[in-house]
Structures are given as structure tokens and as C-alpha cells.
């Protein structure tokens, strides 16, 4: 995986980011996708194994369900 520095912070961010817009699949975001916890966990684990260290999410994605799924996937093993 290739990494870049985030400004002068010293943080190294992977050049690839996992987009979590499909996690949850509620409301208008259901048209984009409907990834449940098990599917999100598989995607996150695959990305971590590949060296990805950044997940793009927003509280608007599936009425915050996306962020809840990410939190569960990262804390449950």
C-alpha cells in the first residue's frame, strides 16, 4: 500500500480509502447499496489486510447507520 503524509501532522494515510456510503442501506442511500454488518466487516477486514487505514463516512449516510456499522465492525471481532 502506498501512503501519503497528512499535512504536517505526521500521520500516514493510505492512498486508497474505503467508502462506507452503502453501509446500512436506509432512506435514499438504499438505492446505492445495502451492506449489512457482516458484509461491512468483510470489506473492512479485507481493506485492513491490504493496508488501507482510512474509512470515508458521514453522519448523513443511512441516517448514521453507516457509522454505527463501522463502529460495531471495528470493535467486534
C-alpha positions in Angstrom: 0.0 0.0 0.0 1.2 3.5 -0.8 0.8 6.2 1.9 1.0 9.9 2.0 1.6 12.3 4.8 -1.4 14.3 6.0 -0.1 17.8 6.0 2.4 18.3 8.8 0.6 16.1 11.2 3.0 13.1 10.7 0.0 10.8 10.0 0.5 8.4 7.1 -2.8 7.9 5.2 -3.2 5.2 2.6 -3.8 6.4 -0.9 -6.9 4.2 -1.0 -9.9 4.8 1.2 -12.9 2.5 2.0 -16.1 4.3 1.2 -18.9 3.4 3.6 -21.9 5.1 1.9 -23.6 1.7 1.2 -23.3 0.6 4.8 -26.8 0.4 6.3 -28.9 1.0 3.2 -31.5 3.3 4.7 -33.5 6.0 3.0 -32.2 7.4 -0.2 -28.9 5.5 0.3 -30.7 2.2 -0.2 -30.6 2.9 -3.9 -26.8 2.9 -3.7 -26.5 -0.3 -1.7 -27.4 -2.2 1.4 -24.3 -3.5 3.1 -25.1 -5.1 6.5 -22.7 -5.6 9.4 -21.4 -9.0 8.1 -20.7 -7.5 4.7 -19.1 -4.4 6.2 -16.9 -6.5 8.4 -15.7 -8.5 5.4 -14.9 -5.3 3.5 -13.2 -3.6 6.4 -11.1 -6.7 7.3 -10.0 -7.0 3.6 -9.0 -3.3 3.5 -7.1 -3.6 6.7 -5.3 -6.6 5.5 -4.3 -4.7 2.3 -3.0 -1.7 4.4 -6.0 0.7 4.0 -6.2 2.9 7.1 -8.9 5.4 6.1 -12.7 4.9 6.0 -14.9 7.6 4.5 -18.2 8.1 6.3 -20.6 10.8 7.2 -23.5 11.1 9.6 -25.8 11.6 6.7 -25.1 8.1 5.3 -28.2 6.0 6.1 -29.2 8.2 9.0 -25.9 7.5 10.9 -26.4 3.7 10.4 -23.2 3.6 8.4 -21.1 5.0 11.3 -22.8 2.6 13.7 -22.0 -0.4 11.5 -18.3 0.8 11.2 -18.1 1.1 15.0 -19.5 -2.4 15.5 -17.3 -4.0 12.8 -14.2 -2.5 14.3 -15.0 -3.4 17.9 -16.5 -6.9 17.4 -14.1 -9.5 16.3 
